[in-house]
Amino acid sequence: MKVLVIQPKIGMGDMVIYLPYIHAISKKYRTPVSILVKENTRADQLLAEDKHIEEIILLNRTKNNSGIHDGLSGFFKLCKELELKKFDKVFIFNSSIRYLLISKIAGIKNISQYPLFRKKDNIVMSAKIFTENELGEIVSTQPKLNINEDKVKKTKQRFSKEFKHICMGISASGYTKRWDIKNFVKLCISINSKIPSKFYLAAGNNDKSLIDQLFNSEIGKNCESFQNLKIKDTLPIIKNCDLYVGNDTGWLHISSALNIKCLALFMDSPVQAYGKYSKNINVIVPEGETEETTIHDTLGADKISFEKVLNKSLELLD
């Protein structure tokens, strides 16, 4: 049986969050599955070693409707692409009628999909309930990224045992989700004064100014950056870290899926959706807020307690 999973959300974090359900589908049907995802999920790099994935099909849709799968012509182009692959079954993690029609026109006979036109809700619970109902079994929300063990061991050899190794998630999808970089500089200095540590800056080319501020500080000699690395090359590094500390960003969810202890700073995104699905994630929210009240538009970046972040980081490193 040829099985397709359609996961049209953007970003690495969402890709990781959906992994338990993709894996469960693969195991249930005893076959690797194909996935239709957007390029910025970085699925090609995150899932390169995943035995549950048969093929990654890129969904090329953009905000300005310039993608090859946008519009009416893009609709039929995608229909044709999927028809040629002759899928028997599709799981659609989306409530849009567009993907239902695409699947039908592509000749896929067995279609499972979220209820049409449903409102936004907790993405983790929606995916869990949908998958469990379809498969008839309980599915854990804990994701797992599979990576090459030889690469993990080789990377570990260059990690000094004299230090703790910490992945610092200084990046974020928007400035309202980002703790001030000066706080991260102060945090690294404070942690290192208590526990000698090396810091791996989880950020890309768009975050050069943030990276430079750490490199130009007194803790700069203890820092390495992911700026010029491919996502797949960062995975063995993160896997060998003792802790992730940082914003609610894709690097948080990658670290969680690599079974690393995480301290996540939530200031403008819903904790109940993105911070509670994994046993590896510990959460700090703005002063005056709770895990239930910290959602989109909380705008609490200036209310994250430095002392709480430092003390919890030291506790998790102990």
N, C-alpha and C positions, 0 to 999 in steps of 0.2 A: 504494500500500500504506500502511495506517495502522499505525504502530509505536508500542508503549508500552514504556517502561523503568520498572521498579519499583525504587526505591532507598529503602528504609525506614529508613536510619540517620539519626541526629539531628545537627544542628549544621552550621555553615557550612563548617568544615574538611572534613568528610566529603563535603559536596556538591561542593566544589572538587576533591577527590581523585578523584572518579568522573567528572569532566568529560571526560578523554581518551577514556574508553570510550563515553560517550554520544555524543561527537562522531564517533568511529569508526563507530558503528552508523548514525548519520545519513548519513555519507558513503557507507557501503557500500550503503545502500538508496536513496540519492539523494533523501532526503526529510527534512524536519524531523520530529522525534519528539516525542511527548508523554511527560512524566515524572510519575510518582506519587511524591511526596516529602512529608515532614513540614514544617509551617509554619516551624519554627525552623531549617530549613536556609537560610532567607531566599532561596530560589531565585527568587522573584518579583522580587527586587531585583538579585541577582547576575547573573541571566541575562536581564534585560530587553532587552539589545541582542544576544542570541545568535541568529543566524540558523538554528542547528541545532535550536532548540526551538520546537515548534508550540504546545504548551499545557502549562501547569503545573497538575496536579491535586493538591490538598492532601489528604494522608492524615491524618485527624484521629483519632489514637490517643494516649492519655495513660497515665502511670504508674498513676493511680488508676482506670483503666478507665471514665472518664467521657466519652471522646470519641465522636463520632457514628459512628465506624467500629469501636468496641470491642464486644466481646461478640457474641452470635449475631445480634442484630438489626443491629448495625453491619456484620457480615460480609455479610449479604444486601443491605444498603443499598449497600455498595461494589460488590458483584456487579452490581447493577442499574445503578449509575452507569456502570460500565465497559461493560456490555452495550449501553447506549444509544449509546455512541461507536463501536461496531462496529470494534474493532481486529482486524487480521489477524495480528499478530505481537506477542509480548511477550518481553522479556528481564528476568528476575527476578534481581537481585543480592542474593539471600538464599536460605537453604536451608530455610526454613519451608514446611511443607505447606499452611499457611493461604493463602499467595499462589498456590500451585499450584491449589488448589481454587477460589479466587476467579476465577482466569483461566479455568479450565475452565467454571465455571458462567456466566461472562460471555460464553461462546461464542467465546473466542479459540482458533483451531485450531492455531496454530503457537506452541509454548511452549518457550523455552530458559531453564534455571534452574540455579543451583548444585546440586551433589549434595545430596539431602535429608539433614537432620539432621547436617550436617558440624560439626565443632568449630570454635571460634574460632581464627583464624590471621591471618597478615599480610594486611590488607584490600587493600593495593595489589596484591600478587602474586596474590591470589585473583581480583580483578577483571581483572587483565591476562591471566592464563591462561585464564579463562573466556571473555573477549571474543575473544582470539586463536583459541581453539579453535572458537568459533562463526563467526567471520568468515573464518578461514583466512588471516590476515595478521598481521604484527607491528604492535603498537600501543605507541606511546611512553607512558611514565608521566607525562610533563610536561604539566600542565594549562595552559589558556589562557583567561583571562577576556576577553571582548570587550566593550569599552565605547566610548562615543561620543567620537570623536576631537576634535570641536569643543569638548566639555566639557573634555577633557584640555588642549587648547591654551589655552582661556580661563583655566583654573586656573593654568597655567604662568606666565601673564602677571603674576600677583600674587606669584610666588615670587622673592624677591630673590636675585640671583646672588652676593651678598656672603656667603651662608650655604650650608652643606650642610643638606639637609632630611631628617630622620630620623623614620620611623614607629616609635613606641615601644610595643611590645605589653605593656602592664602588666597587662592582664586575663588571666583564665584560667578554665577550667570548674570548678576547685576549688582550694582554698588550697594543697594539696600540689604543685600544678603552677605555683605563683606564686613567683617570686623576690621577696624582701622589697622593698617600695616604697622603703625607705631606700637600697637599693642602686641603684635606678633614679635617684633624686635625685642621688646621688653620681656615677653614671655620666654623666648629662647635664651636670653641672657640669664634670667632668673632660674630657669630649669637647669641650665648648665652650671650655675653656681652651686647648686645642690647635688646634681647628678651629672657628671661629665657626659655630654651628649653630642651626637651629630644630627643635623637637620637636613631633610630632603624636601626641597620646595616644590610642592605639587602645583605647578602653574605653567602657562605656555607663553608663546610669543606676545600675546596681547597683554600679558601681565609683566612686561619687562621692567616697568617703573617700580613695581612692588618688589620684584626680585632684586633689583639694584639697591633698594633701600636696606635690605637684609645683608647683601654682600658688602655694602659700604659701612656697615655698623661694626661694632667691636666683636660681634659673634660671627661675622662674615667668614672667617677662616674655618668655621665648623659647618659651613653650609655647602650643599650641592643642589643644583637646579635640574628640573625636568624640562627646562625651556627648549632644548634642542634635541630631545629624545622623542621617539615614536611611542605611542601609548603602550604597545606590546613590550617595549624595552624597559618601561617603568615597572611592569608587573613583578619581575623577580626582585627588584629593589624593595618595593612596598611589602612583598611577602616576607622579607627578612627584617622588617621594622618591628619595633616593640610596641609602637603606638601610633595612631593617627590623631592629630589635633587640628581642628580647623572648621571652616565654614561648611554649611550644607551645600555640597557640590558633588560633581561626579566622582571626584577622588575619594570622598567619604564612602560612597556606596561600593566603589572598587575595593577599598581597604576592608570594608565589612565582609565582602564576598571572598576575600583572601584570608579570612579568619583572623584579622588583626583587631586588637582592642581599639575602639574609636571614642574620641570625645568630640561630639558635634555641637557647634554653636549655632543655634536656631534663633534668628532675629526677624525674619520676614518670610517664613514659609511654614507650612503646617507640620508640626511635630507628629501629630497622630498619623499622618500619611507617610512621612519620610523618615521618621526617627524611631519608630516603635516595632518595625517588622523584623529586626535582627537582634539577636542576643549580644552581638558585639558592640552595639551602639549605646553610648552613654550621652545624655543630653544636658545642655545648659541653655536656659532661656533668659530673656531680659528680666531685670528686676521688676517686680510688680506683675509679671505675667506667670501663667502656668503652662504646662504642656498642652492643655486643652485650649487655652486662649491664644497661644502663639500660632498665627496663621499668616496667610498673605495679607500684606498691608499693616502688619504689626509695627513695622519700622522701628525696631528696637536695637539697632546696632550700637547705639551709644549707651545702652543700658545693660550690656553684658558685663558682669562683675569680673574684673581682672583677677581678684583674689580667688574667686571660685574656680576660674579656669586653671590658675596655677596650682591650687591645692588639689584639684581633681586630677590634673596631669601627673603630679608627683605621686598621688595615691595609686593611679593605674600603672605607673612605672615601677612601683615598689614590688 
